[in-house]
Amino acid sequence: MAAECDIRLYNIVMLGIAFMLLFTAFQTSSMAEQSVISSAKADSKGTFNGDGYTSLCIIYVVFSLGNWIAPPVVDAIGPKITMLIGAVMYCLFILQFLKPMTWALYLGSVLVGFGAAILWTAQGNFLTINSDSDTVARNSGIFWALLQCSLLFGNIYSYFVLKGSANITSGERTKLFTALSGAANHQDPSLNIDPSLNIDKTDKKESPLQSIVRSFHLLKTREMLLLSVAIAYTGIELTFFSGVYGTCISNNAHFGDEAKGLLGISGMFIGVGEILGGGIFGLFGKRTNRHGRDPIVVLGYILHMASFFLIFINLPSESSLKLSDEATYLTSNKYIAILCSFLLGFGDSSFNTQLYSILGFMFPEDSSPAFALFKFVQSIAAAAAFFYSDYLILQWQFGVAIRQSEKGTRLFENYKLWNHGNYTYIVP
């Protein structure tokens, strides 16, 4: 039993490290993407016309649709090979920046969208295989903490190497993306998937169509519909802390020349909050879950409400849309801005670690469709949030986020479905 637990824990740690390297490369690429595209347009003399927002739109559309196809892919070839294929698609997206071409940018966006769908579905399946009811909270936290190290390292690289540069030369671009593709290419072949460790003991094999129908059945269940409310909030706040908040900081004229530097530091502290939250809720999962998972989610809700309030009084309301020097309720303070970054990251880890844990615990027989639906709902909500973020000032964006957060948190308080120690749901 001890050796079996050691293998499972080793698998989770190596999984987290592999995702950390892959997403350090991908997130750093994303940070540099707009600068690279702008520079490539200037250097191409009209031959390159790629657009970053169009690329982002393609990624999210393909990602959301790909989640319906992902479960049969994972069932057919297994989570390890599926994750390898997904990671290769991420690498191809990164490599296309070496020589930017319009068709390659959009094809790479399609590939990374589908790669994300199968990668994350396989990750959820693999985490479930290597967990049981006693270790799923710990394993979810460990994976989340390691994954979010990518956010820290990516922003450190962006801050000290890219330095918020608005222009990246061809030579700098080659060095940057060659290094990033090398980091993304790391795949640990020693991940051990022993069939005897799989808590899914069903031997039945399904056709791809049956697997998709199974996902539809799962989506219609009361449990998944309730969870989808909280999952949708994670997509909304993902959009806010990963895109909108950084824009608000850089568009705050009160910060002056410090604004661009604060953008990188903000990202680092979001990463610190994510890592700390994942570590606490993972390594001390048994203690933190002693009274159920809902107190942890309520903590995340409180931290996010506090950060929203501080952001509201600290930053101009129009900074989400344009450079603004309008008066704020509180003299804009960079330390409060960075504190809010930390609170956003820590609160996000509160929601996500518990949702990962719940899905692995509630749906051990259906981990592939469950995690595919998780990413489907999250990506749809994120895409909607990216859309309205181009039009709504901060107050209205907070209104949407707060309302969704209240609904999701209330479900954790009122429905104890995920606290039943003997609960198992199998889709008919």
HUSULDA-V203080 format. One record per residue. N is the residue number from 1. PSI is psi in whole degrees, -180 to 180 (NA if undefined). OMEGA is omega in radians with two decimals (NA if undefined). D_FIRST is the distance of its C-alpha to the first C-alpha in Angstrom with 2 decimals. Layout:
n:N psi:PSI omega:OMEGA d_first:D_FIRST
n:N psi:PSI omega:OMEGA d_first:D_FIRST
This chain:
n:1 psi:-41 omega:-3.14 d_first:0.00
n:2 psi:-44 omega:3.14 d_first:3.82
n:3 psi:-39 omega:3.13 d_first:5.47
n:4 psi:-43 omega:3.11 d_first:5.02
n:5 psi:-38 omega:3.14 d_first:6.21
n:6 psi:-40 omega:3.13 d_first:8.59
n:7 psi:-45 omega:-3.14 d_first:9.93
n:8 psi:-46 omega:-3.13 d_first:10.63
n:9 psi:-41 omega:3.09 d_first:12.27
n:10 psi:-44 omega:3.13 d_first:14.12
n:11 psi:-42 omega:-3.13 d_first:15.40
n:12 psi:-43 omega:3.14 d_first:16.68
n:13 psi:-46 omega:-3.14 d_first:18.39
n:14 psi:-35 omega:3.06 d_first:19.99
n:15 psi:-46 omega:3.13 d_first:21.06
n:16 psi:-41 omega:3.14 d_first:22.73
n:17 psi:-43 omega:3.13 d_first:24.45
n:18 psi:-44 omega:3.11 d_first:25.78
n:19 psi:-35 omega:3.11 d_first:27.17
n:20 psi:-47 omega:-3.13 d_first:28.60
n:21 psi:-44 omega:-3.12 d_first:30.57
n:22 psi:-46 omega:-3.05 d_first:31.71
n:23 psi:-18 omega:2.92 d_first:32.94
n:24 psi:-45 omega:3.12 d_first:34.48
n:25 psi:-46 omega:-3.07 d_first:36.63
n:26 psi:-44 omega:-3.10 d_first:37.32
n:27 psi:-36 omega:3.07 d_first:38.15
n:28 psi:-39 omega:3.07 d_first:40.37
n:29 psi:-42 omega:3.14 d_first:42.08
n:30 psi:-40 omega:3.12 d_first:42.64
n:31 psi:-36 omega:-3.10 d_first:44.20
n:32 psi:-9 omega:-2.98 d_first:46.50
n:33 psi:-49 omega:-3.07 d_first:47.24
n:34 psi:-39 omega:3.10 d_first:50.34
n:35 psi:-41 omega:3.14 d_first:51.84
n:36 psi:-45 omega:-3.13 d_first:51.18
n:37 psi:-43 omega:3.12 d_first:52.74
n:38 psi:-44 omega:-3.14 d_first:55.74
n:39 psi:-41 omega:-3.14 d_first:56.31
n:40 psi:-39 omega:3.09 d_first:55.93
n:41 psi:-43 omega:-3.12 d_first:58.48
n:42 psi:-35 omega:-3.08 d_first:60.90
n:43 psi:-18 omega:-2.98 d_first:60.58
n:44 psi:-13 omega:-3.11 d_first:60.67
n:45 psi:43 omega:3.04 d_first:64.22
n:46 psi:-4 omega:-3.12 d_first:63.35
n:47 psi:-19 omega:3.10 d_first:61.14
n:48 psi:124 omega:-3.09 d_first:57.87
n:49 psi:30 omega:-3.14 d_first:57.74
n:50 psi:152 omega:-3.14 d_first:54.05
n:51 psi:131 omega:-3.08 d_first:53.17
n:52 psi:-39 omega:-3.12 d_first:50.01
n:53 psi:-36 omega:3.06 d_first:50.13
n:54 psi:-42 omega:3.09 d_first:50.63
n:55 psi:-45 omega:-3.14 d_first:47.63
n:56 psi:-41 omega:3.12 d_first:45.53
n:57 psi:-45 omega:3.13 d_first:46.83
n:58 psi:-44 omega:-3.13 d_first:45.95
n:59 psi:-48 omega:-3.07 d_first:42.38
n:60 psi:-37 omega:3.11 d_first:41.77
n:61 psi:-47 omega:-3.14 d_first:43.53
n:62 psi:-39 omega:3.12 d_first:41.61
n:63 psi:-48 omega:-3.10 d_first:38.31
n:64 psi:-43 omega:3.13 d_first:38.91
n:65 psi:-36 omega:-3.11 d_first:40.04
n:66 psi:-23 omega:3.14 d_first:37.35
n:67 psi:-22 omega:3.10 d_first:34.62
n:68 psi:-25 omega:-3.13 d_first:35.87
n:69 psi:-23 omega:-3.02 d_first:35.47
n:70 psi:-44 omega:-3.10 d_first:32.11
n:71 psi:-47 omega:3.10 d_first:29.80
n:72 psi:-29 omega:3.08 d_first:31.20
n:73 psi:-46 omega:3.13 d_first:30.98
n:74 psi:-42 omega:3.13 d_first:27.25
n:75 psi:-35 omega:-3.05 d_first:26.79
n:76 psi:-42 omega:-3.01 d_first:28.96
n:77 psi:-3 omega:3.09 d_first:27.66
n:78 psi:157 omega:-3.06 d_first:24.21
n:79 psi:-35 omega:-3.07 d_first:23.34
n:80 psi:-50 omega:3.14 d_first:23.16
n:81 psi:-37 omega:3.12 d_first:26.64
n:82 psi:-44 omega:3.12 d_first:28.00
n:83 psi:-37 omega:3.11 d_first:27.14
n:84 psi:-45 omega:3.12 d_first:28.77
n:85 psi:-44 omega:3.11 d_first:31.88
n:86 psi:-42 omega:3.13 d_first:32.07
n:87 psi:-37 omega:3.10 d_first:31.89
n:88 psi:-39 omega:3.13 d_first:34.67
n:89 psi:-37 omega:3.03 d_first:36.82
n:90 psi:-43 omega:-3.13 d_first:36.44
n:91 psi:-40 omega:3.13 d_first:37.50
n:92 psi:-38 omega:3.09 d_first:40.53
n:93 psi:-42 omega:3.14 d_first:41.60
n:94 psi:-41 omega:-3.09 d_first:41.49
n:95 psi:-29 omega:-3.09 d_first:43.32
n:96 psi:-16 omega:3.10 d_first:46.18
n:97 psi:-14 omega:3.11 d_first:47.31
n:98 psi:-37 omega:3.07 d_first:48.34
n:99 psi:86 omega:-3.03 d_first:51.37
n:100 psi:125 omega:3.03 d_first:51.78
n:101 psi:143 omega:-3.04 d_first:53.28
n:102 psi:-48 omega:-3.10 d_first:53.68
n:103 psi:-36 omega:-3.13 d_first:52.28
n:104 psi:-38 omega:3.12 d_first:49.28
n:105 psi:-47 omega:-3.08 d_first:48.48
n:106 psi:-35 omega:3.04 d_first:48.48
n:107 psi:-42 omega:3.09 d_first:46.69
n:108 psi:-34 omega:3.10 d_first:44.02
n:109 psi:-40 omega:3.07 d_first:43.78
n:110 psi:-46 omega:-3.10 d_first:43.20
n:111 psi:-45 omega:-3.09 d_first:40.52
n:112 psi:-30 omega:3.07 d_first:38.62
n:113 psi:-47 omega:3.10 d_first:38.92
n:114 psi:-39 omega:3.11 d_first:37.34
n:115 psi:-39 omega:3.10 d_first:34.83
n:116 psi:-41 omega:-3.12 d_first:33.77
n:117 psi:-49 omega:-3.10 d_first:33.33
n:118 psi:-33 omega:-3.13 d_first:31.01
n:119 psi:-49 omega:-3.07 d_first:29.19
n:120 psi:-33 omega:3.06 d_first:28.30
n:121 psi:-44 omega:3.11 d_first:27.47
n:122 psi:-37 omega:3.11 d_first:25.05
n:123 psi:-45 omega:3.12 d_first:23.57
n:124 psi:-40 omega:3.10 d_first:22.95
n:125 psi:-42 omega:-3.12 d_first:21.40
n:126 psi:-40 omega:3.11 d_first:19.12
n:127 psi:-40 omega:3.13 d_first:18.08
n:128 psi:-41 omega:3.12 d_first:17.38
n:129 psi:-38 omega:-3.06 d_first:15.33
n:130 psi:21 omega:-3.14 d_first:13.02
n:131 psi:161 omega:2.94 d_first:13.01
n:132 psi:-175 omega:-3.06 d_first:12.58
n:133 psi:-24 omega:-3.12 d_first:14.98
n:134 psi:-25 omega:-3.03 d_first:13.44
n:135 psi:-6 omega:-3.04 d_first:13.28
n:136 psi:-37 omega:3.11 d_first:16.25
n:137 psi:-45 omega:3.12 d_first:18.82
n:138 psi:-48 omega:-3.09 d_first:17.27
n:139 psi:-38 omega:3.10 d_first:16.85
n:140 psi:-42 omega:3.14 d_first:20.36
n:141 psi:-43 omega:3.13 d_first:21.82
n:142 psi:-47 omega:3.12 d_first:20.44
n:143 psi:-45 omega:-3.10 d_first:21.71
n:144 psi:-43 omega:-3.14 d_first:24.96
n:145 psi:-44 omega:3.13 d_first:25.63
n:146 psi:-42 omega:3.12 d_first:25.22
n:147 psi:-45 omega:-3.04 d_first:27.29
n:148 psi:-11 omega:2.97 d_first:30.01
n:149 psi:-27 omega:3.11 d_first:30.45
n:150 psi:-37 omega:3.12 d_first:32.44
n:151 psi:-40 omega:3.13 d_first:34.91
n:152 psi:-51 omega:-3.09 d_first:35.42
n:153 psi:-39 omega:3.14 d_first:35.84
n:154 psi:-42 omega:-3.14 d_first:37.99
n:155 psi:-33 omega:3.05 d_first:40.34
n:156 psi:-45 omega:3.12 d_first:40.59
n:157 psi:-44 omega:-3.13 d_first:41.63
n:158 psi:-40 omega:-3.06 d_first:44.04
n:159 psi:-46 omega:-3.02 d_first:45.55
n:160 psi:-26 omega:-3.09 d_first:46.11
n:161 psi:-53 omega:-3.14 d_first:46.72
n:162 psi:-34 omega:3.08 d_first:48.15
n:163 psi:37 omega:3.10 d_first:49.79
n:164 psi:25 omega:-3.08 d_first:50.60
n:165 psi:135 omega:3.10 d_first:52.87
n:166 psi:-10 omega:-3.13 d_first:54.90
n:167 psi:129 omega:3.11 d_first:55.59
n:168 psi:119 omega:-3.08 d_first:53.35
n:169 psi:168 omega:-3.13 d_first:55.28
n:170 psi:-42 omega:3.13 d_first:54.50
n:171 psi:-44 omega:3.10 d_first:53.41
n:172 psi:-38 omega:3.13 d_first:51.14
n:173 psi:-42 omega:-3.14 d_first:49.67
n:174 psi:-46 omega:3.13 d_first:48.87
n:175 psi:-45 omega:-3.07 d_first:47.14
n:176 psi:-53 omega:-3.00 d_first:45.19
n:177 psi:-21 omega:2.98 d_first:43.83
n:178 psi:-44 omega:3.11 d_first:43.22
n:179 psi:-43 omega:-3.11 d_first:40.94
n:180 psi:-39 omega:3.12 d_first:39.22
n:181 psi:-33 omega:3.07 d_first:38.67
n:182 psi:-42 omega:3.10 d_first:37.06
n:183 psi:-42 omega:-3.10 d_first:34.59
n:184 psi:-25 omega:-3.07 d_first:33.91
n:185 psi:-8 omega:-3.10 d_first:33.37
n:186 psi:119 omega:3.02 d_first:30.15
n:187 psi:126 omega:-3.10 d_first:27.30
n:188 psi:112 omega:-3.12 d_first:24.06
n:189 psi:-8 omega:-3.05 d_first:23.49
n:190 psi:2 omega:3.04 d_first:20.03
n:191 psi:124 omega:-3.01 d_first:18.47
n:192 psi:114 omega:3.08 d_first:15.86
n:193 psi:95 omega:3.10 d_first:15.84
n:194 psi:120 omega:-3.12 d_first:13.54
n:195 psi:-28 omega:-3.12 d_first:14.85
n:196 psi:-17 omega:3.13 d_first:11.67
n:197 psi:-15 omega:-3.03 d_first:10.50
n:198 psi:122 omega:3.12 d_first:13.86
n:199 psi:-10 omega:3.03 d_first:14.19
n:200 psi:104 omega:-3.02 d_first:17.70
n:201 psi:6 omega:-3.13 d_first:17.76
n:202 psi:139 omega:-3.12 d_first:21.52
n:203 psi:-2 omega:-3.04 d_first:23.00
n:204 psi:142 omega:3.09 d_first:26.49
n:205 psi:139 omega:-3.10 d_first:28.29
n:206 psi:153 omega:3.01 d_first:31.01
n:207 psi:161 omega:3.10 d_first:34.15
n:208 psi:-39 omega:3.14 d_first:34.78
n:209 psi:-43 omega:3.11 d_first:37.33
n:210 psi:-37 omega:-3.14 d_first:34.99
n:211 psi:-39 omega:3.10 d_first:32.40
n:212 psi:-43 omega:3.09 d_first:35.20
n:213 psi:-37 omega:3.10 d_first:36.41
n:214 psi:-39 omega:3.10 d_first:32.93
n:215 psi:-40 omega:3.09 d_first:33.07
n:216 psi:-43 omega:3.11 d_first:36.49
n:217 psi:-43 omega:-3.12 d_first:35.24
n:218 psi:-39 omega:-3.13 d_first:32.46
n:219 psi:-31 omega:-3.08 d_first:35.05
n:220 psi:-6 omega:-3.14 d_first:37.23
n:221 psi:152 omega:-3.13 d_first:34.71
n:222 psi:-40 omega:-3.09 d_first:35.46
n:223 psi:-47 omega:-3.11 d_first:32.11
n:224 psi:-35 omega:3.09 d_first:32.49
n:225 psi:-40 omega:3.11 d_first:36.18
n:226 psi:-45 omega:3.13 d_first:35.46
n:227 psi:-31 omega:-3.10 d_first:32.82
n:228 psi:-27 omega:3.11 d_first:35.31
n:229 psi:-47 omega:3.10 d_first:37.64
n:230 psi:-38 omega:3.12 d_first:35.21
n:231 psi:-41 omega:3.13 d_first:34.19
n:232 psi:-37 omega:3.12 d_first:37.90
n:233 psi:-38 omega:3.13 d_first:38.34
n:234 psi:-32 omega:3.08 d_first:35.76
n:235 psi:-39 omega:3.14 d_first:37.95
n:236 psi:-47 omega:-3.10 d_first:41.10
n:237 psi:-23 omega:2.99 d_first:39.91
n:238 psi:-45 omega:3.09 d_first:38.35
n:239 psi:-41 omega:-3.07 d_first:41.89
n:240 psi:-52 omega:-3.04 d_first:43.34
n:241 psi:-23 omega:-3.10 d_first:41.33
n:242 psi:-21 omega:-3.10 d_first:41.02
n:243 psi:-54 omega:-3.01 d_first:44.65
n:244 psi:-46 omega:-3.03 d_first:47.00
n:245 psi:-41 omega:3.09 d_first:46.32
n:246 psi:-38 omega:3.08 d_first:46.74
n:247 psi:-42 omega:3.13 d_first:49.95
n:248 psi:-42 omega:3.14 d_first:51.19
n:249 psi:-48 omega:-3.10 d_first:50.71
n:250 psi:-23 omega:3.12 d_first:52.45
n:251 psi:3 omega:3.13 d_first:55.24
n:252 psi:103 omega:-3.08 d_first:55.94
n:253 psi:-21 omega:-3.14 d_first:59.28
n:254 psi:-23 omega:3.13 d_first:59.07
n:255 psi:-13 omega:3.09 d_first:56.46
n:256 psi:-136 omega:-3.09 d_first:58.93
n:257 psi:-13 omega:-3.13 d_first:57.85
n:258 psi:-13 omega:-2.99 d_first:54.51
n:259 psi:-47 omega:-3.10 d_first:53.31
n:260 psi:-40 omega:3.10 d_first:51.89
n:261 psi:-39 omega:3.13 d_first:50.02
n:262 psi:-29 omega:3.12 d_first:48.64
n:263 psi:-46 omega:3.11 d_first:47.22
n:264 psi:-41 omega:3.13 d_first:44.82
n:265 psi:-38 omega:3.09 d_first:43.99
n:266 psi:-45 omega:3.11 d_first:43.31
n:267 psi:-39 omega:3.10 d_first:40.76
n:268 psi:-44 omega:-3.08 d_first:39.03
n:269 psi:-27 omega:2.95 d_first:38.78
n:270 psi:-44 omega:3.10 d_first:37.48
n:271 psi:-41 omega:3.11 d_first:34.68
n:272 psi:-44 omega:3.11 d_first:34.17
n:273 psi:-43 omega:3.12 d_first:33.94
n:274 psi:-46 omega:-3.09 d_first:31.43
n:275 psi:-46 omega:-3.14 d_first:29.19
n:276 psi:-45 omega:3.12 d_first:29.49
n:277 psi:-45 omega:3.11 d_first:28.79
n:278 psi:-40 omega:3.13 d_first:25.72
n:279 psi:-45 omega:-3.12 d_first:24.40
n:280 psi:-49 omega:-3.07 d_first:25.20
n:281 psi:-15 omega:3.10 d_first:23.91
n:282 psi:-59 omega:-3.08 d_first:20.72
n:283 psi:-31 omega:3.13 d_first:19.68
n:284 psi:33 omega:-3.06 d_first:20.97
n:285 psi:-41 omega:-3.12 d_first:20.07
n:286 psi:-38 omega:-3.14 d_first:18.95
n:287 psi:-45 omega:-3.10 d_first:22.21
n:288 psi:-24 omega:-3.14 d_first:24.46
n:289 psi:8 omega:-3.08 d_first:23.30
n:290 psi:-34 omega:-3.13 d_first:23.74
n:291 psi:23 omega:-3.14 d_first:27.10
n:292 psi:171 omega:-3.12 d_first:26.26
n:293 psi:-21 omega:-3.06 d_first:26.67
n:294 psi:-34 omega:3.09 d_first:30.43
n:295 psi:-33 omega:3.13 d_first:31.37
n:296 psi:-41 omega:3.10 d_first:29.89
n:297 psi:-40 omega:3.09 d_first:31.93
n:298 psi:-39 omega:3.07 d_first:34.95
n:299 psi:-45 omega:3.10 d_first:34.58
n:300 psi:-40 omega:3.11 d_first:34.70
n:301 psi:-46 omega:-3.13 d_first:37.74
n:302 psi:-44 omega:-3.13 d_first:39.53
n:303 psi:-40 omega:3.13 d_first:38.96
n:304 psi:-39 omega:3.10 d_first:40.28
n:305 psi:-40 omega:3.10 d_first:43.27
n:306 psi:-43 omega:-3.13 d_first:44.05
n:307 psi:-40 omega:3.11 d_first:43.90
n:308 psi:-42 omega:-3.14 d_first:46.05
n:309 psi:-45 omega:-3.13 d_first:48.64
n:310 psi:-39 omega:3.10 d_first:48.80
n:311 psi:-41 omega:-3.13 d_first:49.13
n:312 psi:-41 omega:-3.10 d_first:51.83
n:313 psi:-11 omega:-3.03 d_first:53.95
n:314 psi:-24 omega:-3.06 d_first:53.23
n:315 psi:151 omega:3.08 d_first:53.86
n:316 psi:142 omega:-3.07 d_first:56.79
n:317 psi:-27 omega:-3.12 d_first:56.23
n:318 psi:3 omega:-3.09 d_first:57.50
n:319 psi:-17 omega:3.08 d_first:55.36
n:320 psi:-17 omega:-3.06 d_first:52.91
n:321 psi:-32 omega:-3.05 d_first:55.80
n:322 psi:168 omega:3.06 d_first:58.06
n:323 psi:128 omega:-3.01 d_first:59.03
n:324 psi:140 omega:3.04 d_first:60.15
n:325 psi:21 omega:-3.13 d_first:61.89
n:326 psi:155 omega:-3.10 d_first:62.44
n:327 psi:143 omega:3.10 d_first:62.31
n:328 psi:160 omega:-3.13 d_first:59.03
n:329 psi:-28 omega:3.11 d_first:58.61
n:330 psi:139 omega:3.08 d_first:57.21
n:331 psi:123 omega:-3.04 d_first:58.33
n:332 psi:124 omega:-3.06 d_first:55.70
n:333 psi:123 omega:-3.08 d_first:53.32
n:334 psi:-30 omega:-3.14 d_first:50.93
n:335 psi:-37 omega:3.06 d_first:48.57
n:336 psi:-39 omega:3.12 d_first:48.23
n:337 psi:-42 omega:-3.14 d_first:47.62
n:338 psi:-37 omega:3.06 d_first:44.73
n:339 psi:-42 omega:3.12 d_first:43.32
n:340 psi:-35 omega:3.08 d_first:43.36
n:341 psi:-46 omega:3.12 d_first:41.41
n:342 psi:-44 omega:-3.13 d_first:38.63
n:343 psi:-38 omega:3.11 d_first:38.72
n:344 psi:-44 omega:3.14 d_first:38.61
n:345 psi:-45 omega:-3.13 d_first:35.50
n:346 psi:-43 omega:3.12 d_first:33.64
n:347 psi:-39 omega:3.11 d_first:34.70
n:348 psi:-40 omega:3.11 d_first:33.64
n:349 psi:-32 omega:3.10 d_first:30.08
n:350 psi:-45 omega:3.14 d_first:30.09
n:351 psi:-50 omega:-2.98 d_first:30.93
n:352 psi:-40 omega:3.14 d_first:28.89
n:353 psi:-37 omega:-3.13 d_first:25.49
n:354 psi:-36 omega:3.09 d_first:25.79
n:355 psi:-41 omega:3.06 d_first:27.04
n:356 psi:-46 omega:-3.12 d_first:24.21
n:357 psi:-43 omega:-3.13 d_first:21.73
n:358 psi:-46 omega:-3.11 d_first:23.84
n:359 psi:-43 omega:3.11 d_first:24.17
n:360 psi:-31 omega:-3.12 d_first:20.48
n:361 psi:-42 omega:-3.06 d_first:19.91
n:362 psi:-31 omega:-3.02 d_first:23.07
n:363 psi:56 omega:-3.12 d_first:23.21
n:364 psi:-28 omega:-3.14 d_first:19.84
n:365 psi:-14 omega:-3.04 d_first:21.87
n:366 psi:42 omega:-3.04 d_first:24.61
n:367 psi:-38 omega:-3.13 d_first:23.20
n:368 psi:-55 omega:3.10 d_first:25.68
n:369 psi:-32 omega:-3.13 d_first:28.81
n:370 psi:-47 omega:-3.13 d_first:27.71
n:371 psi:-29 omega:3.05 d_first:27.37
n:372 psi:-42 omega:3.10 d_first:30.48
n:373 psi:-36 omega:3.06 d_first:32.40
n:374 psi:-51 omega:-3.11 d_first:31.24
n:375 psi:-31 omega:3.09 d_first:32.80
n:376 psi:-52 omega:-3.13 d_first:35.76
n:377 psi:-43 omega:-3.12 d_first:36.75
n:378 psi:-43 omega:-3.10 d_first:36.15
n:379 psi:-35 omega:3.08 d_first:38.23
n:380 psi:-45 omega:3.12 d_first:41.02
n:381 psi:-41 omega:3.13 d_first:41.28
n:382 psi:-42 omega:3.13 d_first:41.27
n:383 psi:-43 omega:3.10 d_first:43.96
n:384 psi:-40 omega:-3.13 d_first:46.09
n:385 psi:-40 omega:3.08 d_first:45.71
n:386 psi:-35 omega:-3.13 d_first:46.75
n:387 psi:-53 omega:-3.07 d_first:49.75
n:388 psi:-16 omega:3.12 d_first:51.03
n:389 psi:-21 omega:3.10 d_first:50.32
n:390 psi:-9 omega:-3.02 d_first:53.32
n:391 psi:-25 omega:-3.02 d_first:55.59
n:392 psi:137 omega:3.03 d_first:54.39
n:393 psi:173 omega:-3.01 d_first:55.02
n:394 psi:-44 omega:-3.06 d_first:52.33
n:395 psi:-44 omega:-3.11 d_first:53.30
n:396 psi:-35 omega:3.09 d_first:52.85
n:397 psi:-40 omega:3.07 d_first:49.55
n:398 psi:-38 omega:3.14 d_first:48.29
n:399 psi:-44 omega:3.11 d_first:49.62
n:400 psi:-47 omega:-3.10 d_first:47.54
n:401 psi:-44 omega:-3.10 d_first:44.35
n:402 psi:-44 omega:-3.14 d_first:44.83
n:403 psi:-45 omega:-3.13 d_first:45.55
n:404 psi:-38 omega:3.13 d_first:42.47
n:405 psi:-41 omega:3.12 d_first:40.27
n:406 psi:-45 omega:-3.12 d_first:41.71
n:407 psi:-45 omega:-3.13 d_first:41.00
n:408 psi:-42 omega:-3.14 d_first:37.40
n:409 psi:-39 omega:-3.14 d_first:36.68
n:410 psi:-34 omega:3.11 d_first:38.45
n:411 psi:-39 omega:3.10 d_first:36.16
n:412 psi:-33 omega:-3.13 d_first:33.13
n:413 psi:-38 omega:-3.01 d_first:35.08
n:414 psi:-27 omega:-3.09 d_first:36.47
n:415 psi:117 omega:-3.07 d_first:33.73
n:416 psi:28 omega:-3.07 d_first:30.40
n:417 psi:-40 omega:-3.02 d_first:28.90
n:418 psi:4 omega:3.09 d_first:25.97
n:419 psi:-1 omega:3.13 d_first:25.21
n:420 psi:115 omega:-3.04 d_first:24.52
n:421 psi:-25 omega:-3.09 d_first:20.94
n:422 psi:22 omega:-3.02 d_first:21.06
n:423 psi:129 omega:3.01 d_first:23.19
n:424 psi:131 omega:3.13 d_first:22.78
n:425 psi:131 omega:3.10 d_first:25.79
n:426 psi:127 omega:-3.14 d_first:26.43
n:427 psi:134 omega:3.13 d_first:29.70
n:428 psi:NA omega:NA d_first:31.95
